[in-house]
């Protein structure tokens, strides 16, 4: 993992590379996140339970399909 910290001591960017098995197949993932607008007021609508899914089993290789 690489982390960029600004002069204000806040994390501004981080990048990570992961290698894992998804549904039994080796998979490489590279993610990069940019962080900004600290302190900005936000208004978030939380989705209903029927609008979200837990992908833990899929990511760990325990499920062959999204439906389990």
Secondary structure, DSSP 4 states (H G I P E B T S, - for coil): -EEEE-TTS-EEEEEEEEEEEETTEEEEEEEEEE---TT------PPPGGG----HHHHHT--SSTT-
